[in-house]
Every structure is written in C-alpha cells, then in structure tokens.
Amino acid sequence: MSFEKGKNLSTAEIEVWFQVIAGLFALFIAMGVGRFAYTPILPLMQSSTHFSNAIAGYLASSNYIGYLIGAFAAGSIPFIHRHKLQSFRWSLLVCVATTGFMGLGHTVGLWYVLRFLSGLSSGLVFVLISSIVLDILVKKNQLKLSGVLYAGVGLGISITGVIIPLLNHPFGWRGTWLGLMVLTILLGVPTMLWLRKDQAEISPQLPSKAKSVNEKRSPFFLWLVIAYGCEGIGYIITGTFIVEIAHHTPMLNGLATYCWVLVGLAAIPSTVLWTFASDKWGRITVLIIAYLLQAFGVILPVIAPNALGIFIGAILFGGTFVGITTMVNNLGKALNPHNSSKVIGILTGVYSVGQIIGATGAGLLANKLGGFTLPILLAGALLIIGVASLLVGIFISRTKRMNRSY
C-alpha cells in the first residue's frame, strides 16, 4: 500500500511538472518572442527601413495596447473565463502567426496591426496561462514552482537574443521573424499536448468561511496596483530600447544585441530566487528591494554611459523585472485567492497602461531630444514612486487593522 501511495504521489508530481513546463513554453512564446523579440530586432529593422524612434515607440505601444485589451478581456469576459483552455490555445496560435507575418509585411501600417494582434494574444496567453497554472499549483500546494513558470520569459529573451543575430546574418530581419515563428511552432506543439482540459479547468476550492472573508479586497491591493502601474512605465523604456541604446554606445555597436542576452540570462533564475526570498523574508519587503535594484539598473547607463554600465544595468534589469511580475501576481492572488483571472487581469491591464505611456512617451522624447537620457531618468523616478506606493499601502493597511482591533 505504501508503495502504491508513493507511486501515485510521484505520478501526481510529474503531472504538475508537465503543466508547469507547458506554461513555461507558453510564456516563452507569448512573452519572450511575441512581446520582447521586437527589442533586439528593432535596430535591425531601423537600419534597413530607416523609420524613426517615434515610429519605433508607436509600434511598441500598438503591441502594448493589444496586450492591455487582451489582459482585461481574459479577466473580465465570462466566456473566456469559462473556456480558459480553448481561449488560451487560440491566443497562442495567433501569437505564433503574427510573429511570422511580421517578416512578410512591407508597410508600417501592417506592422501596427500585427504588433497589436501579437500584443492582444500575448495578454490573453499571459493571464490565462498564469491563472491556469497558478490554480493548479495552489490546489497541489506547490505555489513555490511559480518561479519556474515565469522563468519562461527570461528563457525566451535569452535564447532569442542569441539566435536573432545568427538568423539576421544570412536571412536579414525578415527571415529572422520567420525563423522565430518556426521556433514558436516547435515549442507550441508540446504546450498544446501537455496542458490538459481536466487540469486546466480546475479552480482551487476555498472553505466557505475563508472565501467570504476574502471577498472583501485587501486595502493594500489598490496600492499594489498603483505600484505595478509605475513598474509598467519604469521598466518598459529599458525593455523596449536597451538594445537601441547599446547600439549607440561606443565599443558596443557589434555587441548590442548581446546585452539583451544578459537581460534574459539574469531573468531565468530570478523568478525562482525572488520567490524563495519572498517566502523567507516577506513578499512586500522583497518586492520593495527588487524595485530599488531595478531603479538603479535602469538609470545606470546614464550614470555610466559605457559598456560596463550597460552590461551591469542589463543584469540588474533582467534580474528584477520578471521577478517583480512573479511576486506581484503571487501577492495579488494571495490577497484575492478566489478569482485569479480577474486579479491577474487587473494587474496586467494596469501594467499594460504603464507600458503604453512609457513606450510612446520615451519614443517621442528620444526623437525630439536625440537620445534616451531624460526618458531613462523619468523611468527611474517612477520606480521610486512605485516603492513609495508600496510603503503607503503598508502604512494604511496596518492603520486599518489597528482601528478594527479597538
């Protein structure tokens, strides 16, 4: 009997790992390629087509607008919520297709549409796969594996950062987009097969008493949302333009793309490390530390405008931005455990609003001022405002608890 019990437990653990790896591949496709492959390909496209930094910002923002709509749709449309797995699969297919069509398009107008659709599908995939896998992990008491799930973003960034220059050399930027589509197909097939309906449609069951308590949203949640909006603005300027900034840095011209590889390599272990740290020292405390480190990493290329400053900034940026996403989503789910899709949808939507503002504003300012110094400094300042929001949230939450106790 004990052998059979151990065997069943082992099988259950393997099933959980299959769901986590399927989610990792999905985030690799939707985020590492669908969202962020644009960053290292941007200088290649600009050098061939000669469009301005303003247009580069608009293209990025069209993706983020789509991401915003997709995130809110995933969290608020009942049909999507009821049919998570089906909606996820169709969204992943759109993400794969729009990646390839970017290499076939010849007009900026078509690129706007494709980047919008790519963002829409990425937003749906991110919220849906996060909700599906986090629900499974909560049900199986394995939430610590969420760091592995979100490592898909960093893995996608690092691998695409390596292969984009290799594809660009023989095939040009158009062939690079098509090559990335082939990669997403290779990863998409096991993702579709491993994520099963009987696992994907489950929701963690809460005791009725606990559920009624959690229906009242924590007062800290509002301040978490504000802080995450600041993160959206603060991180996206570096997330969109870091390769372009490196491209114009002395001694880095031929190595600019590889700073993006550093971002991805730093991001891969960061999700696991930040999850471990938040479990050990407290989610909010560790989240504040991550914000401060990211703020320093973002402004470092301005403080030290050389190869060392760019590389260290890339490592600090990569080592925090996916970790912050992981911690915020875990914290949001902990504050509101009964409706993961809605909570993650709200957080991701506000994050997307910040990205739209940040990418568009940075592109326009850089085009007008001839550089990214001011946008980067503003990004760092907004990250500090995010820290202030978290501190205010802590203070107000503690004050309300004290008032209720008297």
C-alpha positions as CSV (number, residue, x, y, z in Angstrom):
1,M,0.0,0.0,0.0
2,S,2.7,2.4,0.8
3,F,4.4,1.6,-2.4
4,E,1.2,2.3,-4.4
5,K,0.7,5.6,-2.5
6,G,4.2,6.7,-3.2
7,K,3.8,5.7,-6.8
8,N,0.6,7.8,-7.1
9,L,2.2,10.8,-5.5
10,S,5.1,10.6,-7.9
11,T,2.7,10.5,-10.8
12,A,0.9,13.5,-9.5
13,E,4.1,15.4,-9.1
14,I,5.1,14.5,-12.7
15,E,1.7,15.8,-13.9
16,V,2.2,19.1,-12.1
17,W,5.6,19.5,-13.7
18,F,4.1,18.8,-17.2
19,Q,1.7,21.7,-16.6
20,V,4.4,24.0,-15.3
21,I,6.7,23.3,-18.3
22,A,3.8,23.7,-20.7
23,G,3.2,27.1,-19.0
24,L,6.9,27.9,-19.3
25,F,6.8,27.2,-23.1
26,A,3.7,29.3,-23.4
27,L,5.3,32.3,-21.8
28,F,8.5,31.7,-23.9
29,I,6.3,32.1,-27.0
30,A,4.0,34.9,-25.8
31,M,6.4,37.0,-23.9
32,G,10.0,36.0,-24.9
33,V,9.1,36.1,-28.6
34,G,5.7,37.7,-29.1
35,R,6.4,40.6,-26.8
36,F,10.1,41.1,-26.4
37,A,11.7,39.8,-29.6
38,Y,10.9,43.2,-31.1
39,T,13.6,44.8,-28.8
40,P,16.6,43.1,-30.4
41,I,15.1,43.1,-33.9
42,L,14.3,46.9,-33.7
43,P,17.8,48.1,-34.6
44,L,17.9,45.7,-37.5
45,M,14.6,46.9,-38.8
46,Q,15.5,50.5,-38.4
47,S,18.9,50.1,-40.1
48,S,17.1,48.6,-43.2
49,T,13.9,50.6,-43.3
50,H,15.1,53.9,-41.6
51,F,12.0,54.5,-39.6
52,S,12.3,57.0,-36.7
53,N,12.4,56.4,-32.9
54,A,8.9,57.9,-32.7
55,I,7.6,55.2,-35.1
56,A,9.5,52.6,-33.1
57,G,7.7,53.8,-30.0
58,Y,4.4,53.7,-31.7
59,L,5.0,50.1,-32.9
60,A,5.8,49.1,-29.3
61,S,2.8,50.9,-28.0
62,S,0.5,49.2,-30.5
63,N,1.7,45.9,-29.0
64,Y,1.1,47.2,-25.5
65,I,-2.4,48.4,-26.4
66,G,-3.3,45.0,-27.7
67,Y,-1.7,43.5,-24.5
68,L,-3.9,45.8,-22.4
69,I,-7.1,44.7,-24.1
70,G,-6.1,41.1,-24.0
71,A,-5.3,41.2,-20.3
72,F,-8.6,42.9,-19.4
73,A,-10.6,40.6,-21.7
74,A,-9.0,37.5,-20.1
75,G,-10.0,38.7,-16.6
76,S,-13.5,40.2,-17.3
77,I,-15.2,38.3,-20.2
78,P,-17.2,35.4,-18.8
79,F,-16.9,33.3,-22.0
80,I,-13.1,33.4,-21.9
81,H,-13.1,32.6,-18.1
82,R,-15.4,29.6,-18.7
83,H,-13.3,28.3,-21.6
84,K,-9.8,29.1,-20.4
85,L,-8.0,26.3,-22.3
86,Q,-9.8,26.8,-25.6
87,S,-9.2,30.6,-25.4
88,F,-5.6,30.0,-24.5
89,R,-5.0,27.7,-27.4
90,W,-6.5,30.1,-30.0
91,S,-4.5,33.0,-28.5
92,L,-1.3,31.0,-28.7
93,L,-1.9,30.3,-32.4
94,V,-2.4,34.0,-33.1
95,C,0.8,34.8,-31.3
96,V,2.7,32.3,-33.5
97,A,1.1,33.5,-36.7
98,T,1.7,37.2,-36.1
99,T,5.4,36.5,-35.4
100,G,5.9,35.1,-38.9
101,F,3.8,37.7,-40.6
102,M,6.0,40.5,-39.3
103,G,8.7,39.2,-41.6
104,L,6.3,39.2,-44.6
105,G,4.8,42.7,-44.0
106,H,6.1,45.7,-46.1
107,T,4.3,48.7,-44.6
108,V,4.3,50.4,-41.2
109,G,0.5,50.2,-41.2
110,L,0.5,46.4,-41.4
111,W,3.2,46.2,-38.7
112,Y,0.9,48.3,-36.4
113,V,-1.9,45.8,-36.9
114,L,0.4,42.8,-36.4
115,R,2.0,44.2,-33.3
116,F,-1.4,45.0,-31.9
117,L,-2.7,41.4,-32.6
118,S,0.5,40.0,-31.2
119,G,0.0,42.0,-28.0
120,L,-3.7,41.1,-27.8
121,S,-2.8,37.4,-28.0
122,S,0.2,37.8,-25.6
123,G,-2.0,39.4,-23.0
124,L,-4.6,36.7,-23.2
125,V,-1.9,34.0,-23.0
126,F,-0.2,35.6,-20.1
127,V,-3.3,36.0,-18.0
128,L,-4.9,32.6,-18.9
129,I,-1.7,30.5,-18.5
130,S,-0.9,32.3,-15.3
131,S,-4.4,31.6,-14.0
132,I,-4.5,28.0,-15.1
133,V,-1.1,27.0,-13.8
134,L,-1.3,29.0,-10.5
135,D,-4.7,27.4,-9.8
136,I,-3.1,24.0,-10.3
137,L,-0.1,24.9,-8.1
138,V,-2.4,26.2,-5.3
139,K,-4.5,23.1,-5.5
140,K,-1.5,20.9,-5.3
141,N,0.2,23.1,-2.6
142,Q,3.1,23.7,-5.0
143,L,3.0,27.5,-5.4
144,K,6.7,27.7,-5.0
145,L,7.0,26.3,-8.5
146,S,5.5,29.6,-9.9
147,G,9.1,30.8,-10.3
148,V,9.8,28.0,-12.8
149,L,6.6,29.0,-14.7
150,Y,7.7,32.7,-15.1
151,A,11.3,31.7,-16.0
152,G,9.9,31.1,-19.5
153,V,10.0,34.9,-20.0
154,G,13.7,35.1,-19.3
155,L,14.5,31.9,-21.2
156,G,12.7,33.3,-24.2
157,I,14.5,36.6,-24.0
158,S,18.0,35.0,-23.7
159,I,17.5,32.4,-26.5
160,T,16.0,34.9,-28.9
161,G,18.8,37.3,-28.1
162,V,21.3,34.7,-29.1
163,I,19.6,33.4,-32.3
164,I,18.4,36.7,-33.7
165,P,22.0,37.8,-34.8
166,L,22.6,34.3,-36.1
167,L,19.4,34.4,-38.2
168,N,19.9,38.0,-39.3
169,H,23.3,37.4,-40.8
170,P,22.2,35.1,-43.6
171,F,18.4,35.9,-43.8
172,G,18.0,39.5,-42.7
173,W,15.5,40.9,-40.3
174,R,12.6,39.4,-42.3
175,G,14.0,35.9,-42.2
176,T,14.6,36.4,-38.5
177,W,10.9,36.9,-37.8
178,L,10.1,33.8,-39.9
179,G,12.8,31.8,-38.0
180,L,11.3,32.8,-34.7
181,M,7.9,31.6,-35.9
182,V,9.4,28.2,-36.6
183,L,10.8,28.1,-33.0
184,T,7.4,29.0,-31.6
185,I,5.8,26.2,-33.5
186,L,8.3,23.7,-32.1
187,L,7.5,24.8,-28.6
188,G,3.8,25.3,-29.2
189,V,3.1,21.7,-30.1
190,P,4.1,20.2,-26.7
191,T,2.4,23.1,-25.0
192,M,-0.9,22.2,-26.6
193,L,-0.4,18.5,-25.9
194,W,0.7,18.7,-22.2
195,L,-1.9,21.2,-21.0
196,R,-5.0,19.0,-20.5
197,K,-8.6,20.2,-20.0
198,D,-9.1,18.2,-16.9
199,Q,-6.2,20.1,-15.3
200,A,-6.7,23.5,-16.9
201,E,-10.4,24.0,-15.9
202,I,-9.9,23.4,-12.2
203,S,-10.1,26.1,-9.6
204,P,-8.8,25.8,-6.1
205,Q,-11.5,25.2,-3.6
206,L,-11.6,27.5,-0.6
207,P,-13.5,26.9,2.6
208,S,-16.8,28.9,2.5
209,K,-15.7,30.9,5.6
210,A,-12.4,31.8,4.1
211,K,-14.0,32.7,0.8
212,S,-16.4,35.1,2.4
213,V,-13.6,36.8,4.3
214,N,-11.5,37.2,1.1
215,E,-14.5,38.7,-0.9
216,K,-13.5,42.0,0.7
217,R,-10.5,43.1,-1.2
218,S,-7.5,44.0,0.9
219,P,-6.8,47.7,1.2
220,F,-3.3,47.0,0.1
221,F,-4.4,45.8,-3.3
222,L,-5.1,49.4,-4.6
223,W,-1.5,50.5,-3.7
224,L,-0.1,47.3,-5.2
225,V,-2.0,48.2,-8.5
226,I,-0.5,51.7,-8.4
227,A,3.0,50.4,-7.8
228,Y,2.6,47.9,-10.6
229,G,1.4,50.7,-13.0
230,C,4.6,52.6,-12.1
231,E,6.6,49.4,-12.9
232,G,4.9,49.2,-16.3
233,I,6.1,52.7,-17.2
234,G,9.5,52.4,-15.5
235,Y,10.6,49.1,-16.9
236,I,9.3,49.3,-20.4
237,I,11.6,52.1,-21.6
238,T,14.6,49.9,-20.9
239,G,12.7,46.8,-22.0
240,T,12.0,48.4,-25.4
241,F,15.0,50.5,-26.2
242,I,18.0,48.9,-24.3
243,V,19.4,47.3,-27.5
244,E,19.0,50.6,-29.4
245,I,20.7,52.5,-26.5
246,A,23.6,49.9,-26.5
247,H,23.8,50.2,-30.3
248,H,24.8,53.8,-30.0
249,T,27.2,53.2,-27.1
250,P,30.9,53.4,-28.0
251,M,32.6,49.9,-28.2
252,L,29.2,48.1,-28.1
253,N,28.0,48.5,-31.7
254,G,28.6,44.9,-32.7
255,L,27.7,43.5,-29.3
256,A,24.5,45.5,-28.7
257,T,22.2,42.5,-29.1
258,Y,24.1,40.5,-26.5
259,C,23.1,42.9,-23.8
260,W,19.6,41.6,-24.4
261,V,21.0,38.1,-23.9
262,L,22.3,39.2,-20.5
263,V,18.8,40.5,-19.6
264,G,17.4,37.1,-20.4
265,L,20.1,35.1,-18.6
266,A,19.6,37.2,-15.5
267,A,15.8,36.8,-15.7
268,I,15.9,33.0,-15.9
269,P,16.9,32.2,-12.3
270,S,15.5,35.4,-10.9
271,T,11.9,34.2,-10.7
272,V,12.9,31.2,-8.6
273,L,15.3,33.3,-6.4
274,W,12.8,36.1,-5.8
275,T,10.1,33.6,-5.0
276,F,12.4,31.9,-2.5
277,A,13.4,35.2,-1.0
278,S,9.8,36.5,-0.7
279,D,8.8,33.2,1.1
280,K,11.7,33.6,3.5
281,W,11.7,37.4,4.2
282,G,8.2,38.5,3.3
283,R,6.7,39.3,-0.1
284,I,6.3,43.1,0.3
285,T,9.8,43.7,1.7
286,V,11.5,41.7,-1.0
287,L,9.3,43.4,-3.7
288,I,10.5,46.8,-2.5
289,I,14.1,45.6,-2.7
290,A,13.5,44.4,-6.2
291,Y,12.0,47.8,-7.2
292,L,15.1,49.7,-5.8
293,L,17.5,47.4,-7.6
294,Q,15.7,47.8,-10.8
295,A,15.6,51.6,-10.5
296,F,19.4,51.6,-10.1
297,G,19.8,49.2,-13.1
298,V,17.6,51.4,-15.2
299,I,19.5,54.7,-14.6
300,L,23.0,53.1,-14.6
301,P,23.5,53.5,-18.4
302,V,23.0,57.3,-17.8
303,I,25.3,57.4,-14.8
304,A,27.9,55.2,-16.5
305,P,27.4,55.5,-20.3
306,N,29.8,52.8,-21.3
307,A,29.9,49.1,-21.9
308,L,30.2,48.2,-18.2
309,G,27.3,50.5,-17.2
310,I,25.1,49.0,-20.0
311,F,26.0,45.4,-19.1
312,I,25.5,45.8,-15.3
313,G,22.3,47.7,-15.9
314,A,21.1,44.9,-18.2
315,I,21.8,42.3,-15.5
316,L,20.0,44.3,-12.8
317,F,17.1,44.9,-15.1
318,G,16.8,41.3,-16.2
319,G,17.3,40.1,-12.7
320,T,14.3,42.1,-11.4
321,F,11.6,42.8,-14.0
322,V,10.3,39.2,-14.3
323,G,10.8,38.6,-10.6
324,I,8.6,41.6,-9.9
325,T,5.9,40.3,-12.1
326,T,6.1,36.9,-10.4
327,M,5.9,38.4,-6.9
328,V,3.1,40.9,-7.8
329,N,1.0,38.1,-9.3
330,N,1.6,35.8,-6.4
331,L,0.8,38.6,-3.9
332,G,-2.3,39.6,-5.8
333,K,-3.5,36.0,-5.8
334,A,-2.8,35.8,-2.1
335,L,-4.8,38.9,-1.4
336,N,-7.7,37.7,-3.6
337,P,-7.4,33.9,-3.9
338,H,-11.0,33.3,-5.1
339,N,-10.7,34.9,-8.6
340,S,-7.2,34.6,-10.0
341,S,-8.2,35.5,-13.6
342,K,-9.8,38.8,-12.5
343,V,-6.9,39.8,-10.2
344,I,-4.2,38.9,-12.7
345,G,-6.2,40.6,-15.4
346,I,-6.5,43.9,-13.4
347,L,-2.8,43.9,-12.5
348,T,-1.7,43.0,-16.0
349,G,-4.0,45.6,-17.5
350,V,-2.7,48.4,-15.3
351,Y,0.8,47.3,-16.1
352,S,0.0,47.5,-19.8
353,V,-1.3,51.1,-19.5
354,G,2.0,52.0,-18.0
355,Q,3.8,50.3,-20.9
356,I,1.8,52.2,-23.4
357,I,2.6,55.5,-21.7
358,G,6.2,54.6,-21.2
359,A,7.0,53.3,-24.7
360,T,5.1,56.1,-26.6
361,G,6.5,58.9,-24.3
362,A,10.1,57.6,-24.5
363,G,10.0,57.3,-28.3
364,L,8.6,60.8,-28.7
365,L,11.1,62.3,-26.2
366,A,14.0,60.4,-27.7
367,N,13.0,61.6,-31.2
368,K,12.8,65.2,-30.0
369,L,15.8,65.3,-27.8
370,G,18.1,63.0,-29.8
371,G,18.6,60.4,-27.0
372,F,17.1,58.5,-24.2
373,T,18.8,60.2,-21.2
374,L,15.6,62.0,-20.0
375,P,13.2,59.1,-20.5
376,I,15.6,56.8,-18.6
377,L,15.8,59.2,-15.6
378,L,12.0,59.6,-15.6
379,A,11.7,55.8,-15.6
380,G,13.9,55.5,-12.6
381,A,11.9,58.2,-10.8
382,L,8.6,56.3,-11.4
383,L,10.1,53.2,-10.0
384,I,10.9,55.1,-6.8
385,I,7.3,56.3,-6.8
386,G,6.2,52.7,-7.0
387,V,8.2,52.0,-3.9
388,A,6.5,54.9,-2.2
389,S,3.1,53.5,-3.1
390,L,4.0,50.1,-1.6
391,L,5.1,51.9,1.7
392,V,1.9,53.9,1.8
393,G,-0.1,50.7,1.2
394,I,1.7,49.0,4.2
395,F,1.0,52.0,6.4
396,I,-2.7,52.3,5.5
397,S,-3.3,48.5,5.8
398,R,-1.7,48.4,9.3
399,T,-3.6,51.5,10.4
400,K,-7.0,50.0,9.3
401,R,-6.1,46.7,11.1
402,M,-5.3,48.7,14.3
403,N,-8.6,50.7,14.0
404,R,-10.6,47.5,13.7
405,S,-8.9,45.9,16.7
406,Y,-10.1,48.8,19.0
